[in-house]
């Protein structure tokens, strides 16, 4: 069942979020954006794990299985979501010491020798070995989760501190109904990161961004942020999506701006792959109620031919992330009866997958 994304995945507000994101690029601040109703800014080895890029409806084929989505560090230094499908034996073995979904997720994010060979090859846990959770509290009415870590918290190198915060925020906001995160150590809110001195907001949201970068020639005081989904390949050649928050020149239509950036492709072409053709154009883009409607033109696409599934999935992930709408309807060269290379129909609006980069054990 699809989770409501209405609040969590909206775009950064024009000024506040940008001024807070700017220092993140230079390592000076770590703060989240506030949200308001209406328009806002963003706020394994194949022998052991079978990977698919997305899990369409988020349902499990076997009631004895459980899924936990965590953000892991890939071989290129990017954080990527991995939805680990665990069998009942693995779920049972973890439940004794990690009773809540949040604790279970954090356990998979923590470096442990016994878990190393259970992660996708080329991926690593972002939290240092020895990280321990003292308590987890959820305030459903405030859509907030508070996680208190035991002291002393293991040392981190300065270059990894921001990524740890990003990974924790994006992992914990994968939990149903959670849009805000509070982090503390031994009961004291984390106000700054010890090695880098990076200030940390008391309440964090996905507005902190992830894998943050800036477009070339950007003027910070005239910028906005959008989160884009590009593809990458593991050491085994398996594909997966990587979210990248990019600062760009501020525009009136954030969704169109994000789609234009997606067409431009990734900055780091050695690690990330483009998902759309560079000569693709946007004919029309609008949002009605809970659906984003996008009409594209690609001169190289032949009518009735399958469209790459990676392209369609990246479109859906990016547009739902930037608008907060749960579903997308795609038209290509005037044709609305599209089928992708995996034989999935896009004749009707497609919902954002509940789980991205699903791994089966």
Secondary structure, 3 states (H helix, E strand, C coil): CCCCCCCCCCECCCCHHHHHHHHHHHCCEECCCCCCCCCCEECCCCCCCEEEEEECCCCCCCCCCEEEEEEEECCCCCEEEEEEEECHHHHHHHHCCCCCHHHHHHHHHECCHHHHCCCCCCCECCECCCCCEEEEEEECCCCEEEEEECCCCCCCCHHHHHHHHHHHHHHHCCCCCCCEEEEEECCEECCECCCCCCEECCCECHHHCCCCEECCCCCHHHEEEEEEEEEEECCCCCEEEEEEEEEEECCCCHHHHHHHHHHHCCCCCCCCECCCCCCCEEEEEEEECCEEEEEEECCCCCCCCCECHHHHHHHHHHHHHHHCCCEEEEEECCECCCEECCCCECCCCEECCCEEEEEEC
